[in-house]
């Protein structure tokens, strides 16, 4: 059976077959990815009203692709106080946020209790806000720093009010690539193990893939297949988020930046390969809002959210520092022919705009 017959029959693809998808033309990929999108979600495009908070950029690790952590590329270290974080949440609730998304650098000086205490304070003061926090990379860092097991850290996260985990820190699972771009950080197996443990505790998470740097197409497919295998076991991933590498102010010195066509091909292939992850997010922060809107035709059914403020990707050149006004967000989705659906963090539908 050839690849087109498999696509027509909606059959699961092997690693080799998935790689061969890149040989198909863009519009063929779009048609199959869009069919899957429409079968799952129709014309709905999901978003949430959320606030990203990045409490500190002081980091023990030196990832080559990172422009956010304080280093000679970014000589402005900071660490917020709990009161500063609570003030941000307080102000953002007036804009109707449903989620705070808290991701940080690996700061050995702030401490485990510093993290857990601020999550408790947020939950105490804003019990209805969904707290999405601590990537698997941060969980690994804290476990190592305090000589605790992943299970210990996860228990403390749940007890402190964390509702779901973001998907960051996955980068690319191939270990040779990891050694070059983020050596010393959580390994691919550790990342997968942490998410598995989180899912086994009855909680959901997202999964990411950073692409467009030194990885190959084969590495991307390997990454997707590993996520698909874990999802078969746990069914705990809400969404897959392909993150486009940002090239400014970091140490990788990537000269050949991805074309829009390669980004859209990868988006469509993600939708086809990851048949068991319900949502595909075009994270407009890394892809630009224009390409994210176009990605709705290539399998993506989620554009993340309004975010209000974002520090990590914008440090590397993304135009996301001040988020996106909600009315603009809604109008852009409508004008591209889709139906804007405001959701909560685990994809319950709150409002059709």
RADA-V758931 format. One record per pair of residues at least 24 apart in sequence whose ideal C-beta (glycine too) atoms are under 7 Angstrom apart, sorted by sequence separation. I is the first residue (numbers start at 1). J is the second residue. D is the distance in whole Angstrom. If there is no record, write none. Layout:
BEGIN
i={I I}
j={J J}
d={D D}
END
This chain:
BEGIN
i={55 56 242 263 7 55 242 285 286 79 134 242 263 267 271 285 100 102 133 270 55 99 112 131 207 240 264 268 303 79 98 99 100 101 102 131 132 134 135 137 205 206 211 260 264 267 268 53 97 98 103 106 131 132 137 181 204 205 206 212 213 267 286 85 89 93 99 130 132 135 136 165 181 206 207 208 209 210 211 212 267 285 104 112 132 135 180 192 196 200 204 209 211 240 264 53 82 86 106 195 199 206 208 210 285 69 82 86 51 68 89 108 170 172 177 196 199 240 123 167 170 172 177 192 196 198 214 239 82 86 122 164 167 170 171 213 293 89 116 120 164 165 166 167 168 214 237 238 239 240 241 243 246 296 51 119 120 164 167 174 195 213 238 239 240 119 177 239 241 244 296 119 150 154 158 172 243 244 289 293 116 150 154 232 61 174 212 228 231 49 51 59 60 140 151 212 220 224 228 231 49 50 53 55 58 59 150 154 172 227 49 50 56 57 59 60 137 174 228 49 50 51 52 53 54 55 56 58 137 173 224 48 54 136 140 173 224 48 50 56 58 172 221 173 56 140 136 139 211 136 136 103 239 101 103 249 250 246 249 248 279 248 246 247 181 246 246 167 60 238 238 64 65 64 63 64 63 63 61 61 204 65 65 74 73 73 65 67 164 67 163 164 67 66 65 64 64 65 64 22 19 19 19 18 15 18 15 18 103 15 95 132 130 130 92 46 37 26 33 36 29 36 26 30 33 40 26 29 33 29 32 74 22 68 68 98 99 22 68 98 21 67 67 18 21 45 18 46 47 50 52 45 46 47 49 50 51 52 44 45 47 48 49 50 51 52 54 45 47 52 54 13 13 41 37 12 34 36 34 37 33 34 33 30 30 49 47 45 45 47 49 45 48 43 44 45 46 47 48 43 45 47 48 44 46 48 46}
j={79 80 266 287 32 80 267 310 313 107 162 270 291 295 299 313 129 131 162 299 85 129 142 161 237 270 294 298 333 110 129 130 131 132 133 162 163 165 166 168 236 237 242 291 295 298 299 85 129 130 135 138 163 164 169 213 236 237 238 244 245 299 318 118 122 126 132 163 165 168 169 198 214 239 240 241 242 243 244 245 300 318 138 146 166 169 214 226 230 234 238 243 245 274 298 88 117 121 141 230 234 241 243 245 320 105 118 122 88 105 126 145 207 209 214 233 236 277 161 205 208 210 215 230 234 236 252 277 121 125 161 203 206 209 210 252 332 129 156 160 204 205 206 207 208 254 277 278 279 280 281 283 286 336 92 160 161 205 208 215 236 254 279 280 281 161 219 281 283 286 338 162 193 197 201 215 286 287 332 336 160 194 198 276 106 219 257 273 276 95 97 105 106 186 197 258 266 270 274 277 96 97 100 102 105 106 197 201 219 274 97 98 104 105 107 108 185 222 276 98 99 100 101 102 103 104 105 107 186 222 273 98 104 186 190 223 274 99 101 107 109 223 273 226 110 194 191 194 266 194 195 166 302 166 168 315 316 313 316 316 347 317 316 317 252 317 318 241 141 346 347 180 181 181 181 182 182 185 184 185 346 210 213 249 249 250 245 248 345 249 345 346 250 250 250 250 251 252 252 217 217 218 221 221 221 224 222 225 312 225 308 345 344 345 308 279 271 261 268 271 265 272 264 268 271 278 265 268 272 269 272 315 265 311 312 344 345 269 315 345 269 315 316 269 272 296 273 301 302 305 307 301 302 303 305 306 307 308 301 302 304 305 306 307 308 309 311 303 305 310 312 272 273 301 299 275 297 299 298 301 298 299 299 297 298 326 329 333 338 340 342 339 342 338 339 340 341 342 343 339 341 343 344 341 343 345 347}
d={7 7 6 6 5 5 6 6 5 6 6 6 6 5 3 5 6 7 5 7 6 7 5 6 5 6 7 4 7 6 7 4 6 5 4 5 7 6 5 7 6 7 6 6 6 5 5 6 7 6 6 7 5 5 3 6 5 6 6 5 4 6 6 6 6 6 6 5 7 4 5 5 7 5 5 5 5 5 7 4 6 5 7 5 5 4 6 7 6 7 5 7 6 5 5 6 7 6 4 7 4 6 5 6 4 5 5 7 7 7 6 6 6 7 6 7 3 5 3 6 5 6 5 6 6 7 7 7 6 7 7 6 3 6 5 6 6 7 6 5 5 4 6 4 6 7 5 7 4 6 4 6 6 6 4 4 6 6 4 7 7 5 6 7 7 5 6 5 5 4 5 6 7 6 6 5 5 5 7 5 4 5 6 6 5 5 7 7 5 7 5 3 5 4 6 4 6 6 6 6 5 6 6 7 6 5 6 6 5 7 5 7 5 5 7 5 6 6 6 6 4 5 5 5 6 5 6 4 5 6 5 6 6 6 5 5 6 6 6 5 7 6 7 5 6 7 4 5 6 4 6 6 6 6 6 6 6 6 6 5 6 3 3 6 7 5 5 6 7 6 6 7 5 5 6 7 4 6 6 5 6 7 6 7 5 6 6 6 6 4 7 7 5 6 5 6 4 5 5 5 6 6 5 5 6 7 7 7 7 5 7 6 6 4 6 7 6 6 4 5 6 7 6 6 4 7 6 4 6 7 6 6 6 6 4 6 5 7 4 7 5 4 4 7 6 6 5 6 7 4 5 6 4 5 6 6 7 7 6 7 7 4 5 6 5 6 4 6 5 5 6 7 6 4 5 6 6 6 7 5 5 6 3 6 5 6 6 5 4 7 7 7 7 5 5 6 5 6 5 5 7 7 7 5 5 6 7}
END
